[in-house]
Amino acid sequence: MSDLPRTLLPALSSPPGDRLEIVSAWDDDTPYQSWRPQILVPATFRPAETTRVYAVVNQKGGAGKTITTVELAAAWAAEGRRVRVIDADHQEAALSQWLLPQYPAASPRHSLRSVFFGECSLLEATYPTLFENIDIVPSGVDLVRVEYERPIGAELALARALAAETEQHGGAPYDVTLLDCAPSLSLVTVAAMSAGDEALVPLGVGGLDLKAMGALHRTILAVKDQNNPKLDVGAVFLTAWDKSGFARQLAARVSTDYPHAAVIPIRRSVRAAEAPIAEQPVRLYAPESTAASDYAQGAGIILAPRGAA
């Protein structure tokens, strides 16, 4: 393994900026001038317990899947949870470029492609990052081979790999696994959704994002019906949120389509957009940003904090 020291991610004991209000229903009568971003947590919502596997998915590009994966991982790692992120996007491999895998010297380098073709186990393709409690299964452009070679059983390959390592180690080796999916209905994306306990949906606040929701909803239902009956949408993140009438309309639509999911606005932040260049989570690069605060709140809602009743 790498000899480089791993950075301990900071806790945000007092989240910066204005902490988002949590409500159980939208107040449609609030005048626009008084309207503020709020986290919707329906009465039927229940925070998950570890161990958990999340597929971070949206078939539209630019929705904020990778930043959502990184910031949720950072928030849970800061609590001391063991977190693994899996780069399931062959188109950009943005996650692997942001959280750089630290490969051992003079050893074969594996990737998610290796797992699909049975060349190694999921744990053998898992490497530390430079951040304490976050490990990564990296990917590169060669992951596209899964799409055109279509190895036998690929749709369930990740589900089987997760089950195998849990059986081998007498329990899951990670408290949380996050799969950062490609912006397409690819074979790898279907495999990731087939392996997830829940889907987390980042959604940009824009007209095209609203139009894409129907296709995503149909995909989730198809995977649930064919491969993974337990798959449901646990939370929707409204990324790069700005106050607007359209943002309000989109939030209402999402809460109707996914009535049991938490709906979490992530306020727009210029500093957050700079974090990938610095190769650091936003929590570390810009802990004062609203994005760091909003993701911290969201992480605490989705997964019950340790020690919570």
Order of alpha helices (4+ residues) and beta strands (2+ residues): beta-beta-beta-alpha-beta-alpha-alpha-beta-beta-alpha-alpha-beta-alpha-beta-alpha-beta-alpha-beta-alpha-alpha-alpha
